[in-house]
Amino acid sequence: PEVIDDNEFYASCYRFGRAGISPLSRITWRRLGYFFGVDLLVTYDQGYLRLARNGSMAPTQHQISVKHVDIMKLHYRCIVCADNGAILLDTQKQSKTFNLDRNVELGKFKLPPNGQKVSIHLFCLPFAPIHQPTYYWDDLMSWGGGN
């Protein structure tokens, strides 16, 4: 769906992130596994945050993203906080289309004073194309398997 209700988003989304990050660092981390085969990369570089789908445009033998869908919709929210609790970035809930091997900028924020560490919190709800719930049942019935 294009728009998702806040209650459904926060009840169903996956939450991940990192704490204690030096604001001047450059790091990348992956979130994969049960994301319907979608492998996500988060890159932090001195106040810039990017999110990308990890995979190749052409399917390969050792494909990282097992769900080879060229384009997918991802609902997300990203919050970055300083050690003192100040919110440095809050993207609010957004929905964007993600292509394979394409970065989407999550945001840019001013680095906290006095070398305070930052924590990055990402809420994601990936949607993969699915059939209607009765798809397989209807197919079975059409073959006469339900009699």
C-alpha positions as CSV (number, residue, x, y, z in Angstrom):
1,P,0.0,0.0,0.0
2,E,1.0,3.6,-0.6
3,V,0.1,4.7,2.9
4,I,0.2,2.6,6.1
5,D,-1.5,3.4,9.3
6,D,0.8,4.5,12.2
7,N,-0.5,1.7,14.5
8,E,0.1,-1.0,11.9
9,F,3.5,0.4,11.1
10,Y,4.8,0.5,14.7
11,A,3.2,-2.8,15.6
12,S,4.7,-4.6,12.6
13,C,8.0,-2.9,11.8
14,Y,11.5,-4.2,12.4
15,R,13.7,-2.1,14.6
16,F,17.5,-2.0,14.5
17,G,20.3,0.4,14.8
18,R,23.6,1.2,16.6
19,A,24.5,3.1,19.7
20,G,27.8,4.6,20.9
21,I,28.9,5.7,17.4
22,S,31.6,8.3,17.2
23,P,30.1,11.2,15.2
24,L,33.2,11.4,13.0
25,S,33.2,7.7,12.1
26,R,32.3,6.0,8.8
27,I,30.5,2.7,9.3
28,T,28.2,0.4,7.3
29,W,26.0,-2.4,8.7
30,R,23.6,-4.9,7.2
31,R,20.2,-6.1,8.2
32,L,19.2,-9.3,6.5
33,G,17.5,-12.6,7.1
34,Y,13.8,-12.6,7.6
35,F,13.1,-9.4,5.7
36,F,11.3,-11.4,3.0
37,G,14.7,-11.9,1.3
38,V,15.6,-8.2,1.3
39,D,19.1,-7.3,2.4
40,L,19.4,-3.7,3.7
41,L,22.6,-1.7,4.1
42,V,22.8,1.4,6.3
43,T,25.8,3.7,5.8
44,Y,26.8,6.4,8.3
45,D,29.5,8.9,7.3
46,Q,30.0,11.9,9.5
47,G,26.4,13.1,9.8
48,Y,25.1,11.6,6.5
49,L,22.9,8.5,6.6
50,R,22.1,6.4,3.5
51,L,20.0,3.2,3.1
52,A,20.4,0.8,0.2
53,R,19.3,-2.6,-0.9
54,N,22.3,-4.9,-1.1
55,G,22.2,-6.9,-4.3
56,S,23.0,-7.0,-7.9
57,M,20.7,-5.9,-10.8
58,A,21.5,-9.2,-12.5
59,P,20.8,-12.4,-10.6
60,T,24.0,-14.4,-9.8
61,Q,24.8,-17.7,-8.3
62,H,25.6,-16.2,-4.9
63,Q,23.0,-13.5,-4.9
64,I,22.8,-11.7,-1.5
65,S,19.2,-10.6,-1.8
66,V,17.3,-13.8,-2.3
67,K,14.2,-11.9,-3.3
68,H,15.1,-10.6,-6.7
69,V,12.5,-7.8,-7.2
70,D,13.9,-4.8,-9.1
71,I,11.7,-2.3,-7.3
72,M,10.1,-2.5,-3.9
73,K,8.3,-0.2,-1.5
74,L,9.8,0.4,1.9
75,H,8.1,2.2,4.8
76,Y,10.6,3.5,7.4
77,R,11.5,6.0,10.0
78,C,15.0,7.0,11.2
79,I,15.8,8.7,14.4
80,V,19.3,9.9,15.4
81,C,20.0,10.9,19.0
82,A,23.0,12.4,20.8
83,D,24.3,11.0,24.2
84,N,22.4,13.8,26.0
85,G,19.1,12.7,24.4
86,A,18.9,15.5,21.9
87,I,17.2,14.4,18.7
88,L,19.6,15.3,15.8
89,L,17.4,13.8,13.0
90,D,13.9,12.5,12.8
91,T,12.7,11.6,9.3
92,Q,9.2,10.8,10.5
93,K,7.5,7.9,8.8
94,Q,8.1,7.8,5.1
95,S,7.5,5.5,2.2
96,K,10.0,5.2,-0.7
97,T,10.6,3.0,-3.6
98,F,14.0,1.2,-3.5
99,N,15.8,-0.2,-6.5
100,L,18.6,-2.7,-6.3
101,D,22.0,-1.1,-5.9
102,R,20.6,2.4,-5.4
103,N,21.2,4.5,-2.3
104,V,18.4,6.5,-0.7
105,E,19.6,9.3,1.5
106,L,17.9,9.0,4.9
107,G,19.1,12.4,6.1
108,K,21.9,14.7,7.1
109,F,22.3,16.2,10.6
110,K,24.6,18.6,12.4
111,L,27.2,16.7,14.5
112,P,26.7,17.0,18.2
113,P,29.0,19.2,20.3
114,N,31.9,18.0,22.5
115,G,32.4,14.8,20.6
116,Q,29.2,13.2,22.0
117,K,28.4,9.8,20.6
118,V,25.3,9.2,18.5
119,S,22.7,6.4,18.4
120,I,20.9,5.6,15.2
121,H,17.4,3.9,15.3
122,L,15.8,2.6,12.2
123,F,12.2,1.3,11.9
124,C,11.6,-0.6,8.7
125,L,8.6,-2.3,7.2
126,P,9.4,-3.9,3.9
127,F,6.7,-5.1,1.6
128,A,7.3,-7.7,-1.1
129,P,4.8,-8.4,-3.8
130,I,2.5,-11.2,-2.6
131,H,-0.5,-13.1,-4.0
132,Q,-3.9,-12.8,-2.5
133,P,-4.4,-15.1,0.5
134,T,-6.6,-17.5,-1.5
135,Y,-4.2,-17.7,-4.5
136,Y,-2.9,-21.2,-3.8
137,W,-6.3,-22.5,-2.6
138,D,-8.0,-21.1,-5.8
139,D,-5.4,-22.8,-7.9
140,L,-5.9,-26.1,-6.2
141,M,-9.7,-25.8,-6.6
142,S,-9.3,-25.0,-10.3
143,W,-7.6,-28.4,-10.7
144,G,-10.4,-30.2,-9.0
145,G,-8.3,-30.9,-6.0
146,G,-10.9,-29.6,-3.5
147,N,-13.5,-32.3,-4.3
